[in-house]
Amino acid sequence: MHLLISGFEPFGDSPRNPSAEIVSRLGKEDGLPIRVSTLVLPVVSEQAADHLLETFDRMRPDAVVMLGEAGGTTRVRIEEVAVNRRRFTMPDNAGRTIEDDVVVEDGPSAHFATLPTTTLVDRLQSLELPVETSGSAGTFLCNEVSYRMLHHLETIGSTVPAGFIHVPRMPEQVGSDEAYLPLGRSFEVVRQTIHHLATTLVRSDRVQDV
């Protein structure tokens, strides 16, 4: 089984992004139960999703996990929905802002994650890890990339499971009164996610026929 996992470069006023740092650690991790390819995406509208889809089409992995940073939380969020909407409350790294727009013209209003989110959250919580489900990935790049990936899979008729995971900011990124989660805890959630997917996702020859 081959998993493609992506994160994002730093953005805003922070020189670090926990999703990129987790991806970097995974690239050096020994003993993972499946083959893992990693990718750090630019925080630039359209370019990020284009890069992810190009990599997916070239590598043809058996599953896709997308990571991104979330503020204001102490728990890793397993996203269940991506919506066809873009509204940026801050510029992307190219200085672009979007007041209100769709992600894909004439696309459905939403796509649901195709990872086994229910069993995944149950498993992670049984390990006493800080995890919860989420029904909103926002309207910035995390949602845009998730929607584009899920829409692409549906359009080409692929059964490859995919989904988005938000990891909290690290203590080094926040003030004393702001929510955070140490990077090691977020990393353990993602590592255990990989182990769970390795045991629950059965490889199908149809995956290779996309």
Secondary structure, DSSP 8 states (H G I E B T S, - for coil): -EEEEEEE---TT-S--HHHHHHHHHHH----SSEEEEEEE-SSTTHHHHHHHHHHHHH--SEEEEEEEESS-SSEEEE-EEES-B--SS--TTS---SSB-SSTT--SEEE--S-HHHHHHHHHHTT--EEEES---SSHHHHHHHHHHHHHHHTT----EEEEEEE--GGGS-TTS----HHHHHHHHHHHHHHHHHH----GGGGG-
